[in-house]
């Protein structure tokens, strides 16, 4: 038998000046994760290097959704604004 599939977890992340809301998301091994980034102001993108996932660079008022299938590990992510990265797994 193969590994059990996890849940589908959906998150809407709002990007604004130097912050993401929510600031933390938690997923479990096997989950499929759907993240919709909504830009509330400025110019933002959202990159998760660990999963090779990213949005295009969005203008204020734009949104984009990314889908990550079957996460490989349990993780809680602190969403941080750095030069161009939006994910810091802990």
N, C-alpha and C positions, 0 to 999 in steps of 0.2 A: 504494500500500500504506500501511496505517496503522502507527503505532508498535508495536513489539513489546511484549507484555505482560511485566511483571516477575514475580517470584516472590511466593508468599504467605508472608509472614513473621509468625510468631506469637510473642508475648511475654506472659509472666505477670509482672506488676509487683506487688510487695508494698509496701504503704504502712504505715509505722509512725511513731513519733514523730520528726518532722522529717527523714524520709528516704524514698527510694524504692530498691528493690532489684529489678533492677539499676539503677544510677545512669545508665547510658548505653545507648541503643539506636541502631542504624544501619539506615537503609532507603535504597533506591535509587529513582530515578525509575521510575515504572511499577509498582512493587510494590503489592500489596494488603497492608495491615497489620491484624492482629487483635491487640488488646491487652486482656488480662484483668487488671483491677485487683482485688487481694485486700487487704482492709483487715485488718491484723494488730493494730491497736489505735488507739483514738481515734476521730475523726470525719473522714473524708477524701472528697474528690472528685478527679477527674482531668480537666483541661481542656487541650485543644490548640487554641488560637485559630486557628493557621494553617490548620487543616483543619476548623474549625467542628465539633469533636467533643468530647463530654464525657460523663461518667457522672453519675448522680445522687449525692447525698451519701450515703455509706455508713457504717453503724455497724460496730463491730468484729465481725469474723467474716463480713461480707458481701462478695460479689464481683459485678462487672458486667463485661461484655465490650463493646468498641466495635470497629467495622470501618471502616477507611479504605480506599476503593478507589482504585487508581491514583494513588499519590503523584506530585505534580507536579515534584519536584526531589530530587536526592540530598541527604541530610541525616544528620548525626549529632546526636542530641539528648541533651543533659544534662538529666536529670530533676531538677528543683529544687523545693523546697518554698517557695512564696511564699504570700502571703495566700490566693489561690485559683487559682493557675496552676501547672501541672505540667510545662511544656515550655519549653525554651529552646534553639532551634535554633542550631547553629553551623556 
